[in-house]
Amino acid sequence: DGGITQSPKYLFRKEGQNVTLSCEQNLNHDAMYWYRQDPGQGLRLIYYSQIVNDFQKGDIAEGYSVSREKKESFPLTVTSAQKNPTAFYLCASSETSGSTDTQYFGPGTRLTVL
Amino acid sequence: AQSVTQLDSQVPVFEEAPVELRCNYSSSVSVYLFWYVQYPNQGLQLLLKYLSGSTLVKGINGFEAEFNKSQTSFHLRKPSVHISDTAEYFCAVRRISASKIIFGSGTRLSIRP
């Protein structure tokens, strides 16, 4: 089955710690995205990557970092600089970054900072 | 810049009743429009999208949406809802040739038996 996997499903972190969220896709998609979702708000774009070894900041990149060393993987690190990291994080991918392409979403990781 | 407004944060309806979820957008340029559904603790799934052509777009699970350029709206409708339609629905807009999608704040649809 082709799809997007995110792990872990639930993640707890102490304040001041960095944590890395995993996102893997086997759809052979070029573009990948990270979104943050908070209650009562839509999704906000953190980072996106149009191709391997390249990525761009989204609307709320501060306190986050990413890498795209492999086509199928786009891990997100939530650093201690992120002031309010508790949220639901969604990874997505699309065939290209073209505007007609459908974005397919993973099941999400819920991060809670204790 | 583009923006999306979903006018209702929650919509309660009875099972087998019709439903309309409202979405308005603002943009100075042409856009593509999308509706996504999110079931509890899951990712988003595309319901339908408008790229061009017929303004009435049919999607999965019996949903449809109508693009109205003069009113800058893209309302989602279903003639008869089922308990399984309980979810949060997101309207989204994407400027032609842009990589980013702008999402609305979501409408939570709750179905009463």
HADDOCK unambig.tbl for C-alpha pairs under 7 A between the chains (distance, minus, plus):
assign (segid A and resid 40 and name CA) (segid B and resid 105 and name CA) 6.08 0.50 0.50
assign (segid A and resid 41 and name CA) (segid B and resid 105 and name CA) 4.34 0.50 0.50
assign (segid A and resid 41 and name CA) (segid B and resid 106 and name CA) 6.83 0.50 0.50
assign (segid A and resid 42 and name CA) (segid B and resid 103 and name CA) 5.42 0.50 0.50
assign (segid A and resid 42 and name CA) (segid B and resid 104 and name CA) 5.19 0.50 0.50
assign (segid A and resid 42 and name CA) (segid B and resid 105 and name CA) 3.87 0.50 0.50
assign (segid A and resid 42 and name CA) (segid B and resid 106 and name CA) 5.95 0.50 0.50
assign (segid A and resid 43 and name CA) (segid B and resid 103 and name CA) 5.86 0.50 0.50
assign (segid A and resid 90 and name CA) (segid B and resid 43 and name CA) 6.67 0.50 0.50
assign (segid A and resid 97 and name CA) (segid B and resid 99 and name CA) 5.33 0.50 0.50
assign (segid A and resid 98 and name CA) (segid B and resid 97 and name CA) 6.49 0.50 0.50
assign (segid A and resid 98 and name CA) (segid B and resid 99 and name CA) 6.17 0.50 0.50
assign (segid A and resid 99 and name CA) (segid B and resid 94 and name CA) 6.68 0.50 0.50
assign (segid A and resid 99 and name CA) (segid B and resid 96 and name CA) 5.82 0.50 0.50
assign (segid A and resid 99 and name CA) (segid B and resid 97 and name CA) 5.36 0.50 0.50
assign (segid A and resid 99 and name CA) (segid B and resid 98 and name CA) 5.57 0.50 0.50
assign (segid A and resid 99 and name CA) (segid B and resid 99 and name CA) 5.78 0.50 0.50
assign (segid A and resid 100 and name CA) (segid B and resid 51 and name CA) 6.96 0.50 0.50
assign (segid A and resid 104 and name CA) (segid B and resid 45 and name CA) 6.93 0.50 0.50
assign (segid A and resid 105 and name CA) (segid B and resid 43 and name CA) 5.45 0.50 0.50
assign (segid A and resid 105 and name CA) (segid B and resid 44 and name CA) 5.60 0.50 0.50
assign (segid A and resid 105 and name CA) (segid B and resid 45 and name CA) 6.83 0.50 0.50
assign (segid A and resid 106 and name CA) (segid B and resid 43 and name CA) 5.37 0.50 0.50
assign (segid A and resid 107 and name CA) (segid B and resid 42 and name CA) 4.69 0.50 0.50
assign (segid A and resid 107 and name CA) (segid B and resid 43 and name CA) 4.27 0.50 0.50
assign (segid A and resid 108 and name CA) (segid B and resid 42 and name CA) 6.31 0.50 0.50
assign (segid A and resid 108 and name CA) (segid B and resid 43 and name CA) 5.73 0.50 0.50
